[in-house]
Amino acid sequence: MRGRIESGQCVTLVPANTIRIEVDDVIFVRWKENYLLHLVKEIRDEQVLIGNNVGKTNGWISANDVLGKVTSVSD
């Protein structure tokens, strides 16, 4: 996630079911048989629109595919 989280930085995650997810949060998601960090762009019902830090939107995922939320980033 260029600009927000750089390669090699450590992130702290909390389980998604223990914290509220909001627009602009960085979340850990299951996406097309992979696991990624992405930004929350929009939330509708049980769907989350994810994208990156440079404006690209990747698509809608089920809220069940949101596994965690980044709470801190360190070197």
Beta strands, then each sheet from edge to edge (+ up, - down):
strand 1: 10-15
strand 2: 26-31
strand 3: 34-44
strand 4: 47-51
strand 5: 57-62
strand 6: 66-74
sheet 1: 1+ 6- 2+ 3- 4+ 5-
end
